[in-house]
Amino acid sequence: MPTLAAYRHGPRTRIVVVSCLFAFFVAISARAGELAFLDIGYLPGASPDTTGVVAVSGDGHAFIGSSGGRGFRWRGGVMTEIGTGAAPSAVNADGSVVVGQTIANKHAFLWDEVSGLHDLGELASFSGPTFATGVSADGLTVAGYTQRDDYSTRAWIWTASGGMQDIGELAPGNSAASGISGDGTIVVGYSAGHAFRWTAETGMVDITPDLGTDNAVSGAAGISTDGSTIIGSYNLTPGAPHVWGRQFGWTAETGLFDLPWPPWGDTATPGSAFATSADGSRIVGEIIDWFFYASLWTAQIGTVDLNAYLASRGLDTSDWDLLQTVSISGDGDVIVGGGYHGGLGGATYQSWIVTGLNSTETIFASTFDPHI
């Protein structure tokens, strides 16, 4: 979402955000249960440098993205084409349903194995291009937003029986949905400069009402499958030079909580949280220390630079600079992101997939707990 990107990265918007397509790579594989980079190939007629992965299914068995300008779903070793000009953005729990936007008519779509691609149309009360950003575990409910030519936006929820329904805004201004719970009853996103949580019973509720400064902004980027944990980023002084947003998590019990990264002390982590495991126990995103690093958070280890963490567990990352983690499987075993691959002088921005985070194999000794 353009408005989210502005406060996520401030003046450094050159970094590709989660909705952009990453170039793919030919990676290495390893024995099941061990950390490994995973290669899923590319569509016929395409090439690795035009193929990118944007999300992993909840069960960790399916990946979605685009290859040579064509949307795809990969599962069980088979890459299925969704359609030319289809830009996938989210996938349901078992990989059977994919949502995104078609480039030709700029409409949100839902694709499934039986009926193929289905146009979700427009929001009657707020017409304009539509974007699907989240789908329930069963694939029956979709969340997204509509954007007009003046860049104003409105969040919506879609079902087959009810069509596309406006879910409102916190105050006059923009609203956009970024994620939905597994059961399809909770939608999260941003509105009027704040992160929101929406249900049919409560309507849209501000979960970051007091960030401490008058011009502070926040936005939710996703929600755990069980609906317990919302993640995103906030910025106390948006637009200020060299001031970045901060990762956050939120639960009904704790309210907003920071995800500390030791180099920045015990209070906050500059960066953005992009996705969470099914129960909220693992949160992934990016951290910033003049450069960008893919990140992982758990209660046991706090926030870590994924480059150092994976290397400490025995995975050879010497030819990679992992910049951001954008998706994670429900059990936290599979992660997807983007970064530079190829070493000095030949590096290109590419996708990466890492499997085996739940491995209990004895790997290299380190200060990290291999059993998280």
C-alpha positions in Angstrom: 0.0 0.0 0.0 1.6 3.3 -0.9 0.5 5.1 2.2 1.9 2.4 4.4 5.2 2.3 2.5 5.7 6.0 3.3 5.8 5.6 7.0 7.5 2.2 6.9 10.5 3.5 5.1 10.3 7.3 5.3 12.9 8.8 3.0 14.3 5.4 2.0 11.5 4.1 -0.1 13.9 2.6 -2.5 13.5 -0.7 -0.6 10.9 -3.0 -2.2 7.8 -3.4 0.0 5.9 -6.6 0.6 3.4 -6.2 -2.2 6.2 -5.9 -4.9 7.4 -8.8 -6.9 10.8 -10.2 -6.2 13.1 -11.9 -8.7 13.6 -15.6 -8.0 16.8 -17.7 -7.9 18.0 -21.2 -8.4 18.8 -22.3 -4.8 20.1 -25.3 -2.9 18.2 -28.1 -1.2 18.9 -30.2 1.8 17.6 -33.2 3.7 14.1 -32.9 5.1 14.1 -31.3 8.6 17.2 -29.3 8.1 17.6 -25.6 7.2 17.7 -25.1 3.5 17.1 -22.7 0.7 14.3 -24.1 -1.5 14.1 -23.9 -5.3 10.6 -24.1 -6.8 11.6 -23.2 -10.4 9.6 -21.0 -12.8 6.8 -21.1 -15.4 7.6 -22.3 -18.9 8.8 -19.4 -21.1 9.7 -17.3 -18.0 13.1 -17.1 -16.4 14.5 -17.0 -12.8 15.0 -13.2 -12.9 11.3 -12.6 -13.7 10.0 -14.9 -11.0 9.1 -13.9 -7.5 7.5 -15.5 -4.4 5.3 -13.3 -2.2 3.7 -15.7 0.3 3.6 -19.2 1.7 0.4 -21.0 2.7 -0.5 -21.7 6.3 0.5 -25.4 6.0 3.8 -24.4 4.5 3.3 -26.5 1.4 2.3 -23.9 -1.2 3.9 -20.7 -2.5 2.4 -17.9 -4.7 3.9 -15.2 -6.8 4.5 -14.2 -10.4 6.7 -15.6 -13.1 7.3 -13.7 -16.4 4.2 -11.5 -15.6 2.0 -14.5 -14.9 0.6 -15.4 -11.5 1.3 -18.9 -10.2 0.7 -21.2 -7.3 3.3 -23.9 -6.5 2.4 -26.9 -4.4 3.7 -30.4 -4.3 6.4 -29.8 -6.8 3.9 -28.5 -9.4 3.7 -24.8 -10.5 0.2 -23.9 -11.8 -0.4 -20.8 -13.8 -3.1 -18.6 -12.4 -3.3 -16.2 -15.3 -1.4 -13.6 -17.3 -1.3 -10.2 -15.5 -2.6 -11.8 -12.3 -0.6 -10.4 -9.3 -1.2 -12.7 -6.3 -0.9 -11.3 -2.8 -2.3 -13.9 -0.3 -3.0 -17.6 -0.1 -5.3 -19.6 2.2 -4.3 -22.3 4.7 -3.8 -25.3 2.3 -2.9 -23.3 -0.8 -6.2 -24.1 -2.7 -7.3 -20.5 -2.9 -5.2 -17.5 -4.1 -6.2 -13.8 -4.1 -4.7 -10.7 -5.6 -5.3 -8.2 -8.4 -5.6 -8.5 -12.1 -3.5 -5.9 -13.9 -5.8 -5.5 -16.9 -8.9 -4.3 -15.1 -7.3 -3.5 -11.8 -9.8 -5.7 -9.9 -9.3 -8.0 -6.9 -9.5 -11.6 -7.8 -10.0 -15.0 -6.2 -8.6 -18.1 -7.8 -9.3 -21.7 -6.9 -8.5 -25.1 -8.4 -12.0 -25.8 -9.5 -13.4 -22.6 -11.0 -10.2 -20.7 -11.9 -10.0 -17.0 -11.6 -13.0 -15.0 -10.3 -13.3 -11.2 -10.5 -14.4 -9.7 -7.2 -15.6 -6.5 -8.9 -15.8 -3.1 -7.2 -17.1 -1.6 -4.0 -20.5 0.0 -4.8 -20.1 2.9 -2.3 -16.5 3.6 -3.2 -15.7 2.7 -6.8 -12.2 2.3 -8.1 -9.4 -0.2 -8.5 -9.7 -3.0 -5.9 -6.9 -4.9 -4.2 -7.2 -8.2 -2.3 -4.8 -8.4 0.6 -5.9 -11.3 2.8 -8.0 -14.5 2.7 -9.4 -16.7 5.4 -8.1 -20.2 6.0 -11.0 -21.8 4.2 -10.8 -19.4 1.3 -14.4 -18.1 1.6 -13.7 -14.6 3.0 -11.4 -12.0 1.4 -10.2 -8.7 2.8 -8.9 -5.8 0.8 -9.3 -2.1 -0.2 -10.4 0.2 -3.0 -8.2 3.1 -4.2 -9.5 6.1 -6.1 -7.6 8.3 -8.5 -7.0 10.8 -5.7 -5.3 7.9 -3.7 -8.1 7.9 -1.1 -8.8 4.3 0.0 -11.6 2.3 1.7 -11.3 -1.1 3.4 -13.7 -3.9 2.5 -14.6 -7.5 3.2 -15.9 -9.9 0.6 -17.9 -13.2 0.7 -19.6 -15.1 -2.0 -23.0 -14.6 -0.4 -22.7 -10.9 0.5 -20.3 -9.6 -2.1 -18.0 -6.7 -1.3 -19.0 -4.8 1.8 -17.5 -1.5 3.0 -16.2 -1.8 6.6 -15.8 1.9 7.1 -13.1 4.1 8.6 -12.0 5.4 12.0 -12.5 9.0 11.0 -12.9 10.9 7.7 -9.9 9.8 5.6 -8.4 6.6 4.3 -8.9 3.1 5.4 -7.3 -0.1 4.0 -7.4 -3.7 5.1 -4.1 -5.6 5.1 -5.0 -9.0 6.7 -7.8 -11.3 8.0 -7.9 -13.9 10.7 -8.2 -17.6 9.8 -11.9 -17.8 10.5 -12.6 -14.6 8.5 -14.2 -12.7 11.4 -11.4 -10.2 12.2 -9.9 -7.7 9.7 -6.9 -5.5 10.3 -5.3 -2.6 8.6 -4.9 1.2 8.9 -7.3 4.2 8.9 -6.9 7.8 9.7 -3.2 7.2 10.5 -3.9 4.4 13.0 -3.9 0.6 13.1 -7.4 -0.9 13.3 -9.1 -4.1 14.3 -12.5 -4.8 12.8 -15.3 -7.3 13.5 -18.9 -7.2 12.5 -19.9 -6.8 16.2 -17.5 -4.0 17.2 -16.9 -2.3 13.9 -13.6 -0.6 13.3 -11.6 -0.1 16.5 -8.4 1.9 16.9 -5.8 -0.4 18.6 -3.1 2.4 18.7 -5.1 5.4 20.1 -2.2 7.0 21.9 1.2 6.8 20.4 2.5 9.8 22.4 2.9 12.4 19.7 0.2 14.3 17.8 1.5 13.4 14.3 2.4 9.7 15.1 1.1 7.1 12.6 0.7 3.4 12.7 -0.7 0.6 10.6 -1.4 -3.1 11.0 0.3 -5.3 8.4 -1.2 -8.7 9.4 -2.9 -10.9 12.0 -2.2 -14.4 13.3 -4.5 -17.2 12.1 -6.0 -17.6 15.5 -6.7 -13.8 15.6 -4.8 -13.3 18.9 -1.9 -11.2 17.6 -1.8 -8.2 15.3 1.5 -7.0 13.9 2.7 -3.9 12.0 4.7 -0.7 12.5 4.4 2.8 13.9 6.3 6.0 13.6 6.3 8.8 16.2 7.8 11.4 13.8 6.9 10.5 10.3 8.8 12.3 7.6 11.7 13.3 9.9 15.1 12.5 8.3 16.7 9.2 9.4 13.8 8.3 11.6 12.1 5.0 10.8 9.1 3.3 12.0 9.2 0.7 14.7 8.0 -2.9 14.7 5.0 -3.7 17.0 2.9 -6.6 18.1 -0.6 -6.3 19.8 -2.8 -8.5 21.8 -6.0 -7.8 23.6 -4.3 -8.7 26.9 -1.1 -6.7 26.5 -2.1 -3.9 24.1 0.7 -2.6 21.8 4.2 -4.1 22.6 7.5 -3.4 21.0 9.8 -6.1 19.6 13.3 -5.0 21.0 16.5 -5.6 19.0 19.6 -5.5 21.3 21.7 -3.1 19.1 19.0 -0.5 19.6 18.4 -1.2 23.3 15.5 -2.8 25.1 12.7 -0.5 24.0 12.0 -0.6 20.3 13.2 -2.0 17.0 13.4 0.3 14.0 11.7 -1.4 11.1 8.4 -3.1 10.2 6.7 -6.4 11.1 5.1 -8.0 8.1 3.8 -11.4 9.1 3.2 -13.8 12.0 2.8 -17.5 12.6 -0.6 -19.0 13.3 -0.4 -18.4 17.1 1.6 -15.2 17.0 4.6 -16.8 18.6 6.9 -15.9 15.7 6.9 -12.5 14.0 8.9 -11.7 10.8 9.8 -8.5 9.0 12.7 -6.1 8.5 14.9 -4.2 10.9 16.9 -1.1 10.2 20.4 0.0 11.3 21.3 2.3 8.4 20.9 -0.9 6.3 18.0 -3.3 6.1 18.0 -6.8 7.5 15.4 -9.6 7.4 14.2 -10.2 11.0 12.7 -12.9 13.2 11.1 -12.4 16.7 10.1 -14.8 19.4 9.6 -14.3 23.1 12.6 -16.5 23.8 15.2 -14.8 21.7 13.7 -11.4 21.1 14.4 -9.8 17.7 17.3 -11.2 15.6 18.9 -10.4 12.3 18.0 -13.4 10.2 21.3 -13.3 8.3 23.2 -13.9 11.6 20.6 -16.3 13.0 20.5 -18.6 10.1 24.3 -18.6 9.8 24.6 -19.5 13.5 22.4 -22.5 12.8 24.5 -23.8 10.0 22.9 -22.4 6.9 25.4 -21.0 4.4 24.2 -17.4 3.8 27.6 -16.1 2.6 26.3 -15.2 -0.8 23.1 -13.5 0.5 22.0 -10.2 2.1 18.6 -11.1 3.4 16.8 -7.7 3.5 13.2 -8.6 4.6 11.0 -11.5 5.5 7.5 -11.1 4.2 5.7 -14.4 4.9 5.8 -17.3 7.3 4.0 -20.6 7.5 1.5 -21.3 10.3 4.0 -23.5 12.3 6.8 -21.0 11.7 8.9 -23.6 9.9 9.0 -21.9 6.4 9.8 -18.3 5.7 9.8 -16.2 2.5 11.5 -12.9 1.8 13.8 -10.9 -0.5 17.4 -9.8 -0.6 20.5 -9.4 -2.7 22.1 -12.6 -4.0 25.3 -13.1 -6.0 28.0 -11.4 -4.0 29.9 -8.2 -4.6 29.7 -6.9 -8.2 27.0 -9.4 -9.3 24.3 -9.1 -6.7 20.7 -8.9 -7.9 17.5 -8.5 -5.8 15.9 -11.9 -5.6 13.4 -14.0 -3.6 14.4 -16.6 -1.1 12.6 -19.4 0.7 14.1 -21.0 3.8 12.7 -24.2 5.2 13.4 -26.1 8.4 13.3 -23.5 11.2 11.7 -26.1 13.4 14.5 -28.6 13.0 15.8 -30.0 16.2 19.0 -31.3 14.6 22.2 -30.4 16.3 23.5 -27.5 14.3 26.4 -25.2 15.0 26.9 -24.1 18.6 25.6 -20.5 19.1 23.9 -18.2 21.5 20.5 -18.9 19.9 18.1 -21.7 20.9 17.6 -24.1 18.0 14.4 -25.4 19.4 12.3 -22.2 19.2 
